[in-house]
Amino acid sequence: MIELLITIAILGIISATGWVAINPLKRAGQARDAVRKSDLKQLQTALQFYFLEQRAFPYPGPDNLSDSGEADWIPGLVPDYIKKIPKDTF
């Protein structure tokens, strides 16, 4: 009986240690998600303002359709409608 109680106590200590180690990682993930949501909201607002003034959404053209991240993939937004195009750096 004592061996069973010791085993349960050891498992409890191990699980508590794991919970303490994982909790900050979960909070960091939530913070990154909040930044992404904010960036998307800013981009949405900039596109809405662009559409209201130009009566069309910006067209990137055939040269900027790659996913390299280096090109101005939404030309015409910077700096008039948004300071800079957000990039996912995480």
Residue pairs with C-beta under 8 A, 6 or more apart in sequence:
32 90
36 88
39 86
40 86
42 82
42 86
43 74
43 82
43 85
43 86
45 82
46 77
46 81
46 82
47 57
47 58
47 74
47 77
47 81
49 81
50 57
50 58
50 76
50 77
50 81
51 57
54 76
58 74
58 75
58 76
58 77
59 75
60 71
60 72
60 73
60 74
60 75
61 75
63 71
64 71
64 72
64 73
64 75
65 73
69 87
72 78
72 85
73 85
74 85
77 85
78 84
78 85
